[in-house]
Amino acid sequence: MSDDAFMGHALALAARAAEAGEAPIGALIVDAAGAVIADGANAPIALRDPTAHAEIIAIRRAAQALGNYRLKPGLTLYVTLEPCAMCAGAISAARIARLVYAAPDAKGGAIAHGPRYFEQPTCHWRPSVSTGLRSEESAEMLRAFFKARR
């Protein structure tokens, strides 16, 4: 599968989160051979857990599936929105090799915005980062979700 197809999978997860009343954010972790290791959708409301972001759920599931808190080399994390500082820290701690995110998040993002986590000297692991893939589709899903709630 291609990056575009994997991001499509993440967008489908985001849509499911929205249907459940959660912010529409989805994530999945894929190995170098193209196998999906784990996925996640935003669930802080359902799980009553402020850390239940899509990325955190996917990383936790991948760690369980692989049996290690540091994920194996060559994994890619696809996520529909620029990760926040908490998720950037988890991505670094898990040793994710590559991060692909769709929409930028000027308010809460921590990769290209805010603290720019991976650029900090205290960051011990930096993934390669790609952005913009299907960003308008993700941004529109987020805009529609929040507009319906205002």
N, C-alpha and C positions, 0 to 999 in steps of 0.2 A: 504494500500500500504506500501511497505518497503522503507527504506532509499535509497536503490539502485534505486527503481522505481521513487522516488521523484527527485533524482539526474538526472535520465534519462530525466525527464521533464525539469529540469534546463538546461541540455545539449541541448535539442531541442530548447529551447529559445535562447541559445547561438548561435546555428546554424542559427537561423533566424536573429539574430543581424549581423552575418557575411555576410549573403546574402544581408543585407541592407548596407553593407560597414562599419559597426561598429565593434569594437573589440568583439570577440565572448565570451561574458560573460552573463550568465543567472542566475536568482534567483527566488525563490518562498518561500512563507511563508505558513506554514501548521499548523493547530491547533492540539490539543492533540487527537482529534478523527480521524485525517487523512484527514480533509477537507482542500483543498487549499483555502486560504483566499485571496491571491494576488500573482501576479508574475510580473516580469520585465526583460527586456533585455537592454543591454547597448544602449544608444541613445544620447550621448553628441553632436554628429555631427548633427543628424536630429533635435534635439530640440534646438540646439545652446545654450547648457547649460553644463558647465563643471561639474556640480554636477549630471548629469543624468546617474549615474552608475546604473547597474542592481539592486543592493541592495537598493539604495535610492528610485528608482522607485517603487520597491516592498513594501518598508516600507511606502511610501506615500500612495500607493493604499490601503494597509492594514489599515492604520490609518483612511482613508476615509470610508472604508467598515465597520470598527468597531466603528467609531464615537468618537475616542479618540486618542490623541497624544501618550499616553502610551498604548501599545498594551496589550491585555489580557494575563493572565498567561498561560504558557504552549506552547507557539508558538515556532516553529522551522524554522529557515531560512536556506535554501539550496542554495549554490552559487557555481559556477564552478571554481572560482579563489579566493585565499586568499584575504580577504578584505583589502583595503587601510586604512590609518588613518582616512580619512573623513568618510568612511563607518563604520569603527569600532566605531567611536564616535556616529554615528546614531543608530547603533545596541544597544549600551549601553543606549542611551537616550530613545529609544523605549521600552526598557526592554524585548528584545528578550530573551527567556529562554535558547535556544539551537542554536548553530551555527554549521552547517555541511558544510565544503568546500572541494572541490576536489583538485585542483592543488595548490601547494605552489607558492608564488611569492617572490623570494629572493630580487628583485629590488624594488617593490612597496608595498609588503604586510606589514601589521602592526599587525598581530596576532602572528605568530611564527618568524617573521623577523622584521627588522627596529625597530620602537618604542615599539613593543609588548604591544600595547595599554591596553589590559585587565590586564596586570601585574602592571600598574602604580598606585601609591597610590591615584592619583586624579581621577581615574576611579570609578564612583559611582555604576555601575551595570556590573556584569561580567556573561556572559552566559557560560554554559558548551560548550566545543568546541570539535568537532570530525573532523578529517581531513584524506585525502587520498582516500576517496571513489571515484572510477572512475577517479583518478587523471591523469593517463596516457592518457585516452581518452580526457580529458579536455586539458591537456598540448599539445597533438598532434594537436588538433583543433586550439589552439593559435599559435603554431609553424607554421602550414600550412598557417594560415591567414597572419601572418606577413612576412613569406618568400615570399608569392605571391605579397606583396607590396614593396619589396626591389628590 
